[in-house]
């Protein structure tokens, strides 16, 4: 299932973007800033993951919670900081009912569950 999900995610982005499995069932997608809006990419990822997977003759359905983080104009945020922000946004989406896309916004910091990220 994870391999199929990774392939499906890879099919939703450009060759200049990066899809990586972080561990467990978590993936990160790094989108080169010169293309379309991250929200558009996120919506495409959600739609792709909502389509049923056929695994060994069994139909499997999946949902996802996506967190989006991007540097503000003129900000020099590190990759670690952006990953933390995306995690915070993702967990906000999970609390809202899963199968969501949430943009990080200032003030969300500290909303990450204990032991996460």
C-alpha positions in Angstrom: 0.0 0.0 0.0 2.8 2.5 0.9 4.7 1.7 -2.3 1.5 2.3 -4.3 0.8 5.5 -2.5 4.3 6.8 -3.0 4.0 6.1 -6.8 0.7 7.8 -6.9 2.0 10.9 -5.1 5.0 10.9 -7.5 2.6 11.0 -10.4 1.0 14.2 -9.1 4.1 16.4 -9.1 6.7 17.7 -11.6 10.1 16.1 -12.1 11.7 19.1 -10.3 9.6 18.3 -7.1 10.5 15.7 -4.5 8.4 13.0 -2.9 9.9 11.2 0.1 8.6 8.7 2.6 9.4 9.9 6.1 8.5 6.8 7.9 5.4 4.8 8.8 2.6 6.2 6.6 4.0 9.8 6.4 5.3 11.3 3.2 6.7 14.7 2.4 6.4 16.5 -0.8 8.8 19.4 -1.6 7.4 21.6 -4.3 9.8 23.9 -6.2 8.4 27.4 -5.6 8.4 28.4 -9.3 5.4 26.4 -10.2 1.8 26.3 -9.3 0.4 27.2 -5.8 1.1 24.6 -3.1 -2.6 24.3 -2.4 -3.3 23.2 -6.0 -0.7 20.5 -5.6 -2.1 19.5 -2.3 -5.6 19.2 -3.7 -4.3 17.0 -6.5 -2.5 14.8 -4.0 -5.7 14.4 -1.9 -7.7 13.5 -4.9 -5.2 10.9 -6.0 -5.1 9.3 -2.6 -8.9 9.1 -2.4 -9.0 6.9 -5.5 -9.2 3.2 -4.4 -6.0 1.1 -4.4 -6.1 -2.4 -5.8 -3.8 -4.5 -3.5 -3.5 -8.2 -4.1 -7.1 -8.3 -5.5 -8.5 -6.3 -2.6 -9.8 -2.8 -2.9 -8.3 -0.5 -0.3 -9.4 3.1 0.4 -7.2 5.7 2.0 -7.5 9.2 3.3 -4.8 11.7 4.1 -4.2 14.8 6.1 -1.9 17.3 4.5 -0.1 20.2 6.1 1.3 22.9 3.9 4.1 25.2 4.9 6.0 27.7 2.9 8.5 30.5 3.5 7.0 34.0 3.7 8.4 36.5 1.2 11.9 37.5 2.3 12.0 34.8 5.0 14.9 32.4 5.2 13.2 29.4 6.9 15.3 26.3 7.3 14.0 22.9 6.0 13.6 21.7 9.6 11.4 24.7 10.4 9.3 24.2 7.3 8.9 20.5 8.1 7.9 21.4 11.7 5.3 23.9 10.4 3.9 21.3 7.9 3.6 18.8 10.8 1.7 21.4 12.9 -0.7 22.1 10.1 -1.1 18.3 9.4 -2.0 17.6 13.0 -4.5 20.5 12.9 -6.1 18.8 9.9 -6.2 15.4 11.7 -8.0 17.1 14.7 -10.5 18.6 12.3 -11.5 15.2 11.0 -8.8 13.9 8.6 -8.9 13.9 4.8 -8.0 17.6 4.9 -5.5 20.1 3.7 -4.4 22.8 6.2 -2.1 25.7 5.6 0.3 26.6 8.4 -0.3 30.0 9.8 1.6 31.9 12.5 0.1 31.1 15.8 -0.3 27.4 15.1 3.1 26.7 16.7 2.7 24.7 19.9 -0.3 22.8 18.5 1.8 19.7 17.7 0.8 16.8 19.9 3.3 15.6 22.5 5.6 13.0 21.0 4.8 14.0 17.3 7.2 15.6 14.9 
